[in-house]
């Protein structure tokens, strides 16, 4: 019986970390590396760093939040998210994800692997 409770506890703990979301707040006129440079340099940990992944970003603040994706010094994409707007971003293995804000802003980000079935189209 104790083993059953331990196994259930581990499953619940694993699911909690697998669904981990990061909420990040930016003061005005600030840029923040969200994911892609490595431990100690990222605002959030992408568990799929080094492989293709999808970042889901939601603007949970009251002002516009810009999402910037770069590879090295090359800007791949910049998207402005309005308050309460949510969008998925495809990240290649070398992409770095940033949040930029000209006013106080807040965003939530979570990461997942791409759906293999969707890639076959």
C-alpha positions as CSV (number, residue, x, y, z in Angstrom):
1,X,0.0,0.0,0.0
2,X,2.9,2.4,0.8
3,X,4.4,1.7,-2.6
4,X,1.2,2.5,-4.3
5,X,1.1,5.9,-2.6
6,X,4.7,6.5,-3.4
7,X,4.1,5.7,-7.1
8,X,1.0,8.0,-7.2
9,X,3.0,10.7,-5.5
10,X,5.8,10.5,-8.1
11,X,3.3,10.6,-11.0
12,X,1.6,13.7,-9.6
13,X,4.9,15.4,-9.0
14,X,6.1,14.5,-12.6
15,X,2.9,15.8,-14.1
16,X,3.2,19.1,-12.2
17,X,6.7,19.7,-13.5
18,X,5.8,18.6,-17.0
19,X,3.0,21.3,-17.1
20,X,5.2,24.0,-15.6
21,X,4.5,27.5,-16.6
22,X,6.7,30.5,-16.0
23,X,5.4,34.0,-15.2
24,X,7.8,36.7,-15.9
25,X,7.4,40.5,-15.2
26,X,9.3,43.2,-17.0
27,X,9.7,46.8,-15.9
28,X,9.3,49.3,-18.7
29,X,12.1,49.5,-21.3
30,X,13.5,46.1,-20.6
31,X,14.5,43.0,-22.6
32,X,14.8,39.6,-21.0
33,X,16.3,36.4,-22.4
34,X,13.6,33.8,-21.7
35,X,15.1,30.7,-23.0
36,X,18.0,29.5,-25.2
37,X,21.3,30.7,-23.7
38,X,21.5,28.2,-20.9
39,X,21.3,27.8,-17.1
40,X,21.8,31.0,-15.2
41,X,21.1,33.1,-18.3
42,X,17.5,32.3,-19.0
43,X,14.3,33.6,-17.3
44,X,12.7,30.2,-17.9
45,X,14.0,26.7,-18.5
46,X,13.1,25.1,-21.7
47,X,13.3,21.4,-21.0
48,X,13.7,20.8,-24.7
49,X,16.7,23.1,-25.2
50,X,18.9,21.8,-28.0
51,X,16.0,20.4,-30.0
52,X,12.9,21.7,-31.7
53,X,10.1,22.8,-29.3
54,X,7.1,25.0,-29.1
55,X,6.8,28.0,-26.7
56,X,3.3,29.1,-25.8
57,X,3.4,32.7,-24.7
58,X,0.4,34.6,-23.1
59,X,0.5,38.3,-22.3
60,X,-0.9,38.5,-18.8
61,X,-0.1,42.1,-18.3
62,X,-1.9,45.3,-19.1
63,X,0.5,46.5,-21.8
64,X,1.8,45.2,-25.1
65,X,4.5,42.5,-24.8
66,X,6.9,41.8,-27.7
67,X,8.2,38.3,-28.3
68,X,11.5,38.2,-30.2
69,X,13.2,35.1,-31.6
70,X,16.8,35.2,-32.6
71,X,19.5,32.8,-33.9
72,X,22.8,34.4,-33.0
73,X,22.6,38.0,-34.0
74,X,19.9,37.4,-36.7
75,X,16.3,38.3,-35.7
76,X,14.0,35.5,-36.9
77,X,10.7,37.0,-35.8
78,X,9.2,39.8,-33.6
79,X,5.5,39.6,-32.6
80,X,3.7,42.1,-30.4
81,X,1.1,40.4,-28.2
82,X,-1.8,42.5,-26.9
83,X,-3.0,42.0,-23.3
84,X,-4.6,38.6,-22.8
85,X,-3.4,37.4,-26.3
86,X,-1.8,34.0,-26.5
87,X,0.4,32.5,-29.3
88,X,2.6,29.5,-30.1
89,X,6.1,30.0,-31.4
90,X,8.1,27.3,-33.1
91,X,11.7,27.2,-31.8
92,X,14.5,25.5,-33.6
93,X,17.3,24.0,-31.6
94,X,19.5,27.2,-31.8
95,X,16.8,29.8,-31.3
96,X,16.8,32.2,-28.3
97,X,13.5,33.5,-27.1
98,X,13.2,37.1,-25.6
99,X,10.5,39.3,-24.1
100,X,10.8,43.0,-24.8
101,X,8.7,45.7,-23.2
102,X,8.5,49.5,-23.5
103,X,6.1,49.7,-20.6
104,X,5.5,47.5,-17.5
105,X,4.5,44.1,-18.9
106,X,4.0,40.4,-17.8
107,X,4.0,37.2,-19.7
108,X,3.6,33.5,-19.1
109,X,5.5,30.9,-21.1
110,X,5.4,27.1,-21.3
111,X,7.2,24.7,-23.5
112,X,6.3,21.5,-25.3
113,X,7.6,19.2,-28.0
114,X,6.0,19.5,-31.4
115,X,3.3,17.1,-32.3
116,X,4.9,14.4,-34.5
117,X,1.6,13.8,-36.4
118,X,1.2,17.5,-37.3
119,X,4.8,17.5,-38.7
120,X,3.9,14.8,-41.3
121,X,1.5,17.1,-43.3
